[in-house]
Amino acid sequence: MTDPAADTAAAHDRTVVVAGAGGAAGREVCAALTAAGAYVVAVSSRPDTIEEIAAAETHALDLSDADAVAEWAAALRTRRPSIDGLIHLVGGWRAGASDADWEWLERRVLTTLRVTSRELRDDLSASSAGRLAIVSSASVAAPRWGMVNYVTLKTAAETWVQALANGWRVKGTPTAAVTFVVESLDGEGVVDALAQSVAALWDLPHEKLNGVVATLGDDAAVE
């Protein structure tokens, strides 16, 4: 049950897709959005991870499969008047520089972002308040060889999001793409801060959000 205050929240009745909803961060983000009155669509590649999650809909889906995502999105459009948010939380961690680890990480960190954001880009553009957000790593600013695959892919994901942001800026749509940067999602209070920050994305105008790279805990980054 949502809080009565959610009826007046900016996220109220917004359709928000949470990709990678099955992890600890995804579950908290879904809970925060649901508490704010959003219509949350939780998506994970593993159905067991999204059981008993706070969401209006749950779907088990390979988000790296463009055809499967297109079919799923087409069905969602028949049920909802608009798609107002995509929160990309699919990820993973492997150290090193091997080809096998690159392929494993690339599918999760980058391909799922490319596929989902490409599919939903026009929907977010058409929304009266479209929002897209990813989580990146502070290691992007200080890359090390021991995590070169991971940092390279996170850097590419940030670049992809900035390209989306610039496209929306040029078009003049009320849409925003945001990157949240964390040292680690395992840090004390980080997941909660992420969840609250995501739920607040609809509280601020797109002009103040679009293209922002915000370190969680740095309030000035989004004000």
N, C-alpha and C positions, 0 to 999 in steps of 0.2 A: 504494500500500500504506500502511495506517495504522500508526502507531507502536504497539508492543505495550502501551504505557501507556494507549492510548486505550480499552482494554477496561475500565478502571476509572474513566475520565473520566465526569463527570456527564452530558455530552452524548452518551455512547455509545448508539448505536441510536436516538437521537431523530430523528424525521422533521422536517427543517427545510427549509422552502421559502425560497429566496433569490430574491426578485423583483428583476429588474434585474441579473442575474448576469453580464452580458457585459462590463461595464466593469472598469477596473482594481480598484476597490474590491470589486466582486462576485466577481471571480476570487480575490482574496486571502481574502475571507470564506469562500468555498466551500472553499478549500484548508485554512484553519484549522479549519473545522468537520469536514471529512473527516479531518484528522489527529487530531481529538478523538474520532473514531469515530462521528460522526453520519451518518445517511442523508440526504444532501443532494439536494434537488430543485432544480436550477438552471433558472430561467425567464428568458427574454429575448424581446423582440419580434423580434430578428434572430438567425436560427439560426447564422450564421457567427461570431457573437461568443462562442458557448458550445461551440465545437469544442475538444476536448482539454482540457476544464475538469475540475477535481477534483470530481466529483459522481456520485452513484449513478444519477441520471436527469437528462436535459436535455430541455427543452420550449421550442419557439418558440410564443409566445402573445401576443396583444394583451391586456394586463392591464387595459385600460380598457373592454373588452367584457365586460359582466356575464354575458351568456349563455355566451360562450366560457369564461370563468373557472369558471362553475358546472359546465359539462360536464367540464372538465378536473379540477376538484376532486372531482367524483363518482367519476371513474375512479381518482384517486389513493386515495380512501378504500377502494376494493376491493383495493388492493395493500398498504396499510399499516395496522397496527392502530390507529395514532393519528397525528395531525398535531400536533407539539409546538412548532413555531416558524415564525414568518413574519418574515423580515428584508427590509424594504422599502428597496431601494437605487435605485429608479427615480428619475431626476431629469433635470436639464438646467439650462441657464443662458441667459437673455436679459435684457439690461438694458432700462430704459425702462418706458413706461406704455401702449403701443399695444394695441389690441384683438387684433391678430393675435398679438402676443407673449404676451398673456394666455392666449389659447386654446391656444397651443402649450405653454406651461408648465403650465396648469391640468390638461390631460390627463395629463401626465407626473408632476407633483409631487403632485397631490391626487386626481384621479380614480382612478388606479391604486391608491393607498392605500385609498381608500374602497371600491372594488370588492373588492380582495383581502381586506381585513380584515373586511368584512361577510360575505364568503363563508366565511372560515375562523374567524370569531369563536367559534362554538359548538364547533368542533374544539379550539381552544386552551383554551376553558373546560373541556372534558371531559378534557383531558390532565392527567396527574399533575404536570406542570411546563411549562405553556404559556408561551411567551415571544414577544413581539412587539417589534421595534425598528425605528426609523427613524433617518435622519441628517438633522439640521437645520443651520442656519447661524447663526454668531455675529452675523450682520447683523440677525437678528430683534430683538436687544436694542438696536440702533442703526440703525433704518431710515433710508434716504435716498431722495429722490425718484428718483434715477437708477436705482434697482433696485426701485421700488415694487411692480411686479407680482410679482417673485420673492419679495420679503420678505413680502408679504401672503399669498401661497400657502404659504410655509413656516410662517408663523404659524398659518394655518388647519390645516395638517398637524399641528402640535404640539397644537393644541386638540383635534383628532380623537383623537389618541393619549391625551391626558389624559382624554377622555370614556370611552375604552375602559378606562383604568386605574381610573377611579372606579367604573365598572360592575362590574369584577371585584372591587374592594375591597368593594363593597356585598354582592355575592353570596358573598364569602368563598372564592372558588376559588383554587387554588394557581397563579395566573396572573399574569404581570407584563408591563406595557408600558413601554418605556424609550425615551427620546430621547437620542441621542448628538449633541452639538453640536461642530462643527468650524469653524475659520476658513476652511480650504480643504482639500479632499482632495488637493490638489497639494503640500501642505506636507511637509517631510521627516519621514518616519516616521509620518505620519498614517494612511495606509491600513493599515499593519501594526498600529498601535495599535487601529484599528477592528476589524480581523480578530480580534485576540486578545481584545478586549473582548466581541465577539459570541460567540466560542467559550466564554467564561467565564460567560455568562449563566445557565447551568445549574449553576454552582458555588455560587451564592448563593441563599438562600431568597427566595421571592417577596415577602415582607414588606419586605425591604431594597431590592428593585428596583422594585416597582410604582410608577409615576408619576415615577420619577427622571428628571431632565434632567441628563445628565452631560457635562461638557466633557471631551473626550478629553485625557488627561494629568492630569486632576484625580482622583486615586485616591480621595480622600475622598468624592467624589460618590456612589460606589456601595458604600461600606463602612459 
